[in-house]
Amino acid sequence: MTYSDVKLNRIKLNHISAPLNDIDAAIIREMELFSEVIKPGMSIAVTVGSRGISNIDTITKGVLDCLKAYGAKPFIIPAMGSHGGATAEGQRAIIAEYGITEETMGVSIRSSLDVVKLGTLPELKEFSIFMDKYAYEADGVFIINRVKSHTDYHGQNESGIAKMLCIGLGKHKQALATHSLLSNGLREYVPKVAHAVIDTGHIVGALGIVEDGYDETSIIQVAASNDIVKTDAKLLIRAKELLPRLPFESLDVLLVDQMGKNISGTGMDTNIIGRVGINNEPDGVPSITVICVFDITPECHGNAFGIGLSDLIPQRLYDKVDWEATYENILTSRFLRRGAIPVIRPDDCSVVDAALMSSGKSDPDDLRLVRIQDTLHIGEILVTDALLDDAISCGKGEVIEKDIHFTFDGDGNMV
């Protein structure tokens, strides 16, 4: 069986759609909680992370405008652990690609990896707690982050406000210290570090974002400092309810057009592909025999963290990888399997044929294959005939187009 034997169908997946109608109005309404807390002249550090959050420029600008209206003097700090090559310039460049610059936001951006040690955890004296130096020197810190399932572990607080208080605000040093505890440590200690940071009195409040099944802003909710961790946990429950998934228990082949840090912290969301790539952490669903990735996004600047979750890649992807940046992120995380180099084939056509050969199937009619743009955008996907019944019978799929064939350009790349 080769790619020419395979027919695909374009289907629309019916995820939960619950977009927020007026983001600006929601921010103004929520931020009223801080109208009496913020005093004129206060300098407020506002965090911006490295994830590709929908409308993050609009949300950040809305928060800044509210703080200004209350008389504060806000500024932005990039808050993203070891991302951006663990450099101040790299982290400033990442948020610039999200439309967050000094010109668009109307405030200064203070990017640095310098931190201040806040103390240690009572039960883990060798574990230091850090805070960005600019944030520490400000009169207050305001946290902005999306709340969603983590790609490394599952617990009461995962990828959200608590994590931003820990790894984001603590920069590279906190990322190194926290990831040294591995996934079980992250699960247990991220909330504890968050509480410890809040207890210093530096945190004014936070704004949590939840996105619906189509990557649209669905919920915006603020929390006063003493309610942050509890609010983060409540928002996570809703985020998991809205999380889109592939409606299949098992696949022979998954083709992913692109991966990247702006798509997911692991390049591909482990909650979508089922593979975790961490020792002692079980894989989820779907169970996939072969995963192929064909490109990395420009926004990740060559950081191919998570490339080891795939089995096959083309030469063009490999040539775009900045291995220094990738390994900085891999070594910081301690999850080495995610940095393993997959089998490399000369072009996309060769990747697809190698995947089919390795799928364990010889009859195209039995092949369970899916092609997606990336793990953040699975509203429309391509599937083989063997998967149509699964998608349609559960009410999750609607056929848009049938009998699509693989096509490649003159360089052997998929189109």
Residue pairs with C-beta under 8 A, 6 or more apart in sequence:
1 356
1 357
1 361
1 362
1 363
1 364
1 367
2 353
2 356
3 349
3 352
3 353
3 356
3 406
4 405
4 406
5 364
6 356
6 364
6 367
6 369
6 384
6 405
6 406
7 364
7 384
7 385
7 402
7 403
7 404
7 405
8 369
8 371
8 382
8 383
8 384
8 404
8 405
8 406
9 382
9 383
9 384
9 385
9 388
9 399
9 401
9 402
9 403
9 404
10 380
10 381
10 382
10 399
10 400
10 401
10 402
10 404
11 380
11 381
11 382
11 383
11 388
11 391
11 392
11 397
11 398
11 399
11 400
12 379
12 380
12 397
12 398
12 400
13 244
13 246
13 247
13 378
13 379
13 380
13 381
13 391
13 396
13 397
14 395
14 396
14 397
14 398
15 212
15 213
15 214
15 242
15 244
15 378
15 379
16 212
16 213
16 241
16 242
16 244
17 212
17 213
17 214
17 216
18 212
18 216
18 218
18 242
19 212
19 214
19 216
19 217
19 218
20 26
20 216
20 217
20 218
20 219
20 220
23 55
23 58
23 59
23 62
23 217
23 220
24 58
24 62
26 220
27 59
27 62
27 63
27 66
27 207
27 220
28 62
28 66
30 207
30 220
30 221
30 222
31 62
31 63
31 66
31 67
31 207
31 222
33 205
33 222
33 224
34 66
34 67
34 70
34 204
34 205
34 222
34 224
35 70
37 204
37 205
37 224
38 44
38 67
38 70
38 71
38 72
38 140
38 204
39 71
39 72
40 70
40 71
40 72
41 71
41 72
41 73
42 71
42 72
42 73
42 139
42 140
43 72
43 73
43 74
43 75
43 138
43 139
43 140
44 67
44 72
44 73
44 74
44 75
44 138
44 139
44 140
44 141
44 142
44 204
45 74
45 75
45 76
45 77
45 110
45 132
45 134
45 135
45 138
45 140
45 141
45 142
46 60
46 63
46 64
46 67
46 74
46 75
46 76
46 77
46 107
46 141
46 142
46 144
47 76
47 77
47 78
47 79
47 135
47 141
47 142
47 143
47 144
47 145
47 164
47 168
47 169
48 56
48 60
48 76
48 77
48 78
48 79
48 95
48 98
48 100
48 144
49 78
49 79
49 80
49 144
49 145
49 146
49 164
49 168
50 78
50 80
50 83
50 84
50 91
50 94
50 95
50 261
50 262
51 145
51 146
51 261
51 262
51 264
51 265
52 98
52 260
52 262
52 263
52 299
52 376
53 59
53 98
53 145
53 146
53 209
53 211
54 211
54 215
54 216
54 217
55 217
56 98
56 99
56 100
56 144
57 98
57 99
57 100
57 104
57 105
59 144
59 207
59 209
59 217
59 220
60 76
60 100
60 105
60 144
61 104
61 105
61 106
63 74
63 142
63 144
63 207
64 74
64 76
64 105
64 106
64 107
67 74
67 142
68 74
74 107
74 142
75 107
75 108
75 109
75 110
75 134
75 138
76 95
76 100
76 105
76 107
76 108
76 109
76 110
77 109
77 110
77 111
77 112
77 132
77 134
77 135
78 84
78 88
78 91
78 92
78 94
78 95
78 109
78 111
79 132
79 164
79 168
79 169
79 171
80 91
80 94
80 168
81 167
81 168
81 170
81 171
81 172
81 174
81 175
81 332
82 172
82 175
82 176
82 328
82 329
82 332
82 333
83 90
83 91
83 94
83 261
83 303
83 329
84 90
84 91
84 92
84 93
84 94
84 301
85 301
85 303
85 322
85 324
85 325
85 328
86 113
86 172
86 328
86 329
86 332
87 113
88 111
88 112
88 113
89 111
90 301
90 325
91 111
91 113
92 109
92 111
93 301
94 299
94 301
95 101
95 109
97 262
97 299
100 109
101 109
102 108
102 109
110 134
112 132
112 133
112 134
113 171
113 172
113 173
114 132
114 133
114 134
114 171
115 130
115 131
115 132
115 133
115 136
115 170
115 171
115 173
115 174
116 130
116 131
116 132
116 133
116 136
117 128
117 129
117 130
118 129
118 130
118 131
118 136
118 196
118 197
118 200
119 128
119 129
119 196
120 126
120 127
120 128
120 129
121 127
121 129
121 189
121 192
121 193
121 196
124 189
127 177
127 181
127 189
128 173
128 177
129 170
129 174
129 193
129 196
129 197
130 170
130 171
130 173
130 174
130 177
131 141
131 169
131 170
131 197
131 200
131 202
132 169
132 170
132 171
135 141
135 169
135 202
136 202
138 202
140 202
140 203
140 204
141 169
141 202
141 203
141 204
142 203
142 204
142 205
142 206
142 207
143 161
143 164
143 165
143 168
143 169
143 203
143 205
143 206
143 207
143 228
144 164
144 206
144 207
144 209
145 160
145 161
145 163
145 164
145 168
145 206
145 208
145 209
146 159
146 160
146 208
146 209
146 210
146 211
147 158
147 159
147 160
147 161
147 208
147 209
147 210
147 232
147 235
147 236
147 239
148 158
148 159
148 160
148 210
148 211
148 236
148 239
148 243
149 158
149 159
149 236
149 239
149 240
149 243
149 271
150 158
150 159
150 163
150 186
151 159
151 264
151 265
151 266
151 269
151 270
151 271
151 276
152 183
152 186
152 266
152 270
152 276
152 278
152 281
152 333
152 335
153 183
153 184
153 186
153 187
153 281
154 187
155 187
155 188
155 191
156 191
156 233
156 236
157 163
157 190
157 191
157 194
157 229
157 232
157 233
157 236
158 236
159 265
160 208
160 232
160 235
160 236
160 239
161 194
161 206
161 208
161 223
161 228
161 229
161 231
161 232
161 235
162 190
162 191
162 194
162 228
162 229
162 232
163 190
163 194
164 206
165 193
165 194
165 197
165 198
165 203
165 206
165 228
166 174
166 178
166 189
166 190
166 193
166 194
166 197
167 174
167 175
167 178
167 190
169 197
170 177
170 178
170 193
170 197
172 332
174 193
175 332
175 333
176 332
178 185
178 186
178 189
178 190
178 193
179 186
179 332
179 333
179 334
180 334
181 188
181 189
182 278
182 334
183 278
183 280
183 281
184 280
191 229
194 228
194 229
194 232
195 229
197 203
198 225
198 226
198 228
198 229
203 225
203 228
204 225
205 222
205 223
205 224
205 225
205 228
206 222
206 223
206 225
206 228
206 231
206 232
207 220
207 221
207 222
207 223
208 219
208 220
208 221
208 222
208 223
208 231
208 232
208 235
209 217
209 219
209 220
210 218
210 219
210 221
210 235
210 238
210 239
210 242
211 217
211 218
211 239
211 242
212 218
212 242
213 242
213 243
213 244
213 379
214 244
214 379
215 376
215 377
218 242
219 235
219 238
221 231
221 235
223 230
223 231
223 232
243 271
244 272
244 378
244 379
245 271
245 272
245 378
246 272
246 286
246 370
246 372
246 378
246 381
247 390
247 391
247 394
247 396
247 397
248 285
248 286
248 368
248 370
248 387
248 390
248 391
249 285
249 286
249 287
250 285
250 286
250 287
250 288
250 368
251 286
251 287
251 288
251 289
251 368
251 369
251 370
251 387
252 288
252 289
252 290
252 359
252 360
252 361
252 367
252 368
252 369
253 288
253 289
253 290
253 291
253 292
253 355
253 356
253 359
253 367
253 368
253 369
253 370
254 273
254 286
254 288
254 290
254 291
254 292
254 369
254 370
254 371
254 372
255 292
255 294
255 352
255 355
255 369
255 370
255 371
255 372
256 268
256 273
256 291
256 292
256 293
256 294
256 310
256 371
256 372
256 374
256 375
257 294
257 295
257 371
257 372
257 373
257 374
257 414
258 293
258 294
258 295
258 296
258 297
258 373
258 374
259 267
259 268
259 293
259 295
259 296
259 297
259 304
259 306
259 307
259 310
259 374
259 375
260 267
260 296
260 297
260 299
260 300
260 303
260 374
261 267
261 297
261 299
261 300
261 303
261 305
261 329
262 297
262 299
262 300
263 269
263 297
263 374
263 375
263 376
264 270
264 306
264 375
264 376
265 305
265 306
266 277
266 305
266 306
266 309
266 338
267 293
267 296
267 300
267 304
267 305
267 306
267 307
267 309
268 291
268 293
268 306
268 309
268 310
268 374
268 375
269 375
269 376
270 276
270 277
270 284
270 309
271 284
272 375
272 378
273 286
273 288
273 291
273 309
273 375
274 283
274 284
274 285
274 286
274 287
274 288
275 283
275 288
275 291
275 309
276 282
276 283
276 284
277 306
277 308
277 309
277 335
277 337
277 338
278 335
278 337
278 338
279 337
289 358
289 359
289 360
290 311
290 312
290 355
290 358
290 359
291 309
291 310
291 311
291 312
292 310
292 311
292 312
292 313
292 351
292 352
292 355
293 307
293 310
293 312
293 313
293 317
293 342
294 313
294 314
294 316
294 317
294 348
294 351
294 413
294 414
295 316
295 317
295 320
296 302
296 303
296 304
296 317
296 320
296 321
297 374
301 322
301 325
302 320
302 321
302 322
302 325
302 326
303 322
303 325
303 326
303 329
304 317
304 320
304 321
304 322
304 326
305 326
305 329
305 330
305 333
305 338
305 339
306 338
307 313
307 321
307 326
307 338
307 339
307 340
307 341
307 342
308 337
308 338
308 339
308 340
308 341
308 342
309 338
310 342
311 342
311 343
311 355
311 358
312 342
312 343
312 344
312 345
312 351
312 354
312 355
312 358
313 342
313 343
313 344
313 345
313 351
314 344
314 345
314 346
314 347
314 348
314 350
314 351
314 412
314 413
315 344
315 345
315 346
315 347
316 347
316 348
316 413
318 341
318 344
326 339
327 339
330 336
330 338
330 339
343 354
345 351
345 354
346 412
347 408
347 411
347 412
347 413
348 408
348 412
348 413
348 414
349 408
349 412
349 413
349 414
350 412
352 406
352 414
356 367
359 367
359 369
361 367
361 368
364 384
365 385
365 386
366 386
367 384
367 386
368 384
368 386
368 387
369 383
369 384
369 387
370 381
370 382
370 383
370 384
370 387
371 381
371 382
371 383
372 378
372 381
372 382
380 400
382 404
383 391
383 397
388 397
388 399
390 397
391 397
392 398
392 399
406 414
407 414
407 415
408 414
408 415
409 415
